[in-house]
Every structure is written in structure tokens, then in C-alpha cells.
Amino acid sequence: MRPDWKYIVVSGTADAAVPFIGTERWISCLDRPIKNDFHAWYMDKDVAGTVIEYDLITLVTIKACGHTVPTYCPEQGLLMLQKWLDGSF
């Protein structure tokens, strides 16, 4: 029996150290079923990034954010975490 853990992978779209395209690629290679395909998520009626939900794994991008979300985009990062925890993506 597998545990009912869920994982989140967060990637800033302006991250030069770990580009989000590579992150999308390795997650897609896991061949997890997609539960909710790519869609935008919003902060103050503006697009804050994208999200795709696979079985047990959620990939979230944060628009124009660098490598460390708390440093570059703390408000978006907090909202993203709240949305993931309460399942409102």
C-alpha cells in the first residue's frame, strides 16, 4: 500500500539555476496520470503562474520569480503554499 502523500514542485520562471522547462520535463518523464492539466493561477486578478496536477505531484510555476521563492516572490510563494495546502488550485 502506498502512502497518501502529496508532493509539490515549485519553479520560478526566471530561475537561471534550474529552468522550469527542465523541471517540467523530468516530472513528465515520471509518467504520472494528469489529474488537472496546465492552467493559470492568480494573485490579485493577475496571472501569478501555472499549475499542473498529476497523481500525487503538483508542479507550480511562479511568474518572473527567481531561484529562491521566499527571497524573490514572498507574497506569491505564501499564496501558492496556501492554495496547495487547501486544494484550491
C-alpha positions, 0 to 999 in steps of 0.5 A, a space after each residue: 500500500 502506498 502512502 497518501 502523500 502529496 508532493 509539490 514542485 515549485 519553479 520560478 520562471 526566471 530561475 537561471 539555476 534550474 529552468 522550469 522547462 527542465 523541471 517540467 520535463 523530468 516530472 513528465 518523464 515520471 509518467 504520472 496520470 494528469 489529474 488537472 492539466 496546465 492552467 493559470 493561477 492568480 494573485 490579485 486578478 493577475 496571472 501569478 503562474 501555472 499549475 499542473 496536477 498529476 497523481 500525487 505531484 503538483 508542479 507550480 510555476 511562479 511568474 518572473 520569480 527567481 531561484 529562491 521563492 521566499 527571497 524573490 516572490 514572498 507574497 506569491 510563494 505564501 499564496 501558492 503554499 496556501 492554495 496547495 495546502 487547501 486544494 484550491 488550485 
